[in-house]
Amino acid sequence: MLRTKKSLLAVTVLAAVLIVAAAVAISQAGGSSGGAGGAVQGGPETRALFQGVPQHGITLGDPNAPVTLTEFGDLQCPFCRQYAEAVLPTVVKRYVRTGQLRLEFRNLTFLGPDSVRAARVAAAAGRQDRLWQFIDLAYRNQGEENSGYVTDAYLRGIARAAGVDTAEAFGAAGGGAVSAQLDAAAADAQRFQIDSVPSFLLARAGEQPHRLSPASLTLGAFTGPIEELIGGS
């Protein structure tokens, strides 16, 4: 079910090399023109899902929500896409919109260069408080892993559909703040021994997070643990 790597350390080292290369490539390409390789799918659905929900950086929802669910994902991961399609919309509508749950996203780059390129622009979108729209659209328009589909044109198309200032995002994608965010995500993955995506942490406010290991990427595998913590808050 989950996309796994045998050695997180090896992946982290590789990701660091890829991040540097991607940062240079994105920075140099930031001024060029071009649209998505095809029409971006799911724009209206994504806008409706997140309309009016507060977000800041990697977080979505009321900062004072009593419970936090953290997702570790890779934008190329098909199982992450499955979670985004089958579980996330109802979680947002049922728990996030009602102020009971806050979401956080840790963007990992397990799967290769396309993951790094997408992660950097996603992080830059987060600096405009549009991370969640960006990642949702990236999943909706996901291509075959490491096929080279994550082009500048693709990223611009996703960014525009997400309501992102593309010039600003491409300028920020190669910067230190974005690198720091991705480094922090990798460090959190090591701290919690995350070696597969998607992976999840669940925490009540003021308490240490614990691993949530759903038996399947279906709504029912998440609602029980979430509601148990909400009920105990």
BELSUL-V205207 format. One record per backbone hydrogen bond with DSSP energy under -0.5 kcal/mol. NH is the residue of the N-H (numbers start at 1). CO is the residue of the C=O. Records with the same first field share a line. If there is no record, write none. Layout:
NH = CO + CO
//
This chain:
3 = 197
4 = 2
5 = 195
8 = 6
11 = 7
12 = 8
13 = 9
14 = 10
15 = 11
16 = 12
17 = 13
18 = 14
19 = 15
20 = 16
21 = 17
22 = 18
23 = 19
24 = 20
25 = 21
26 = 22
27 = 23
28 = 24
29 = 25
30 = 26 + 27
32 = 29
46 = 42
47 = 43
48 = 44
49 = 45
50 = 46
51 = 47
53 = 50
54 = 52
56 = 59
57 = 126
59 = 56
60 = 103
61 = 54
65 = 62
67 = 100
68 = 203
69 = 102
70 = 68 + 201
71 = 104
72 = 199
73 = 71 + 106
77 = 74
81 = 77
82 = 78
83 = 79
84 = 80
85 = 81
86 = 82
87 = 83
88 = 83
89 = 84
90 = 87
91 = 87
92 = 88
93 = 89
94 = 90
95 = 91
96 = 91
97 = 92
99 = 96
100 = 95
101 = 95
102 = 67
103 = 60
104 = 69
105 = 58
106 = 71
107 = 105
108 = 73 + 106
112 = 109
115 = 112
116 = 112
117 = 113
118 = 114
119 = 115
120 = 116
121 = 117
122 = 118
123 = 119
124 = 120
125 = 121
126 = 122
127 = 123 + 124
128 = 125
129 = 126
130 = 125
134 = 130
135 = 131
136 = 132
137 = 133
138 = 134
139 = 135
140 = 136
141 = 137
142 = 139
147 = 144
151 = 149
155 = 151
156 = 152
157 = 153
158 = 154
159 = 155
160 = 156
161 = 157
162 = 158
163 = 160
164 = 159
166 = 164
169 = 165
170 = 166
171 = 167
172 = 168
173 = 169
174 = 170
175 = 172
179 = 175
180 = 176
181 = 177
182 = 178
183 = 179
184 = 180
185 = 181
186 = 182
187 = 183
188 = 184
189 = 185
190 = 186
191 = 187
192 = 188
193 = 190
194 = 189
195 = 193
197 = 3
198 = 72
199 = 72
200 = 212
201 = 70
202 = 210
203 = 68
205 = 66
207 = 204
210 = 202
212 = 200
213 = 211
214 = 212
218 = 216
221 = 218
222 = 219
223 = 219
224 = 220
226 = 222
227 = 223
228 = 224
229 = 225
230 = 226
231 = 227
232 = 228
233 = 230
//
